[in-house]
Amino acid sequence: MNFISEDSIEGVTISQRHAPPSHYIFKIQSFSSLMKNHIERYDSGDFESGGYKWKLSLFPYGNKKKSVKDHISLYLVIADTSSLSFGWEVNVSFKLFLLDQIRDHYLTIEESGGRYRRFHGMKTELGFSHLIPHTTLFNPSNGYLVDDTCVFGAEVFVSKSTGIGGECLSMLKEAEKFTYTWNIEKFSQLKEAYNTSEPFIVGDYKWHVLLYPKGDAKGKNHVSFYLVLTDSSTLAHGLKVYVKNCVRIKNQSSTNTTIEKEANNWFTKSAPSWGWPKIISLDTLNDQTKGFLIKDTCIVEAEVTVLGLVSTLS
């Protein structure tokens, strides 16, 4: 198999073993959907080893900054470096893994001789830009991609191990889409700084819309709009929801000039809302010739599509 380590000075050692990685397992379901939705880079959740926090960074199309194509790039990244002292350095010996699901063993990729590599302020990630060619990964006889699912892993040795963690990224082949329509009457009489829509359900999660009729702190003299994951405080640890969010300010006199914004975002407990502070200016909204405010009514549509989920592995 054509494995190449562009980032290695002395090359890599490729081996096989049945034991799973000691520190982290990263499972991806519906891998084809991950690529279809053009996620160029995905950073896993944090895990701990040797008194430091780490994560894996996966490039499904290859790391474009290193001119890599038609390969999977995978890196170990030291996380939360803000808590480290000035001039910090961490010497690490690490292995990255890919599960052969047919033969039930792990392909193990590491620096030749298991040598230690140095993480520091100017080098916070190390790994393999050419971890595996797409042709090898997608060949069903190799066992690395079975039922559109693949499993990666990591072992990181600094001074001691602290147990195994992991997560599962599930891209949804049958993505659920829902369009919520909000008719906001007596718009000019809205007194509150923001107004909250009725809740609605998409992908088994409750959502609502926040609308600032005179703009929030970042959207003065505009209407600000945000999609909010309503019960974010009750989310399970490590849960992330990947959403395509499309919002429209309807033109009630013409179908050709409706204002539409679209973005894909991860919603989490710490980042439960995403949107646009300047979706439409108040001058444009209040201009009766534009058609966005008719009989003091504004019509907003929020089209929400849940594309994927991340959960911790038990």
Disulfide bonds with the S-S distance in Angstrom:
none
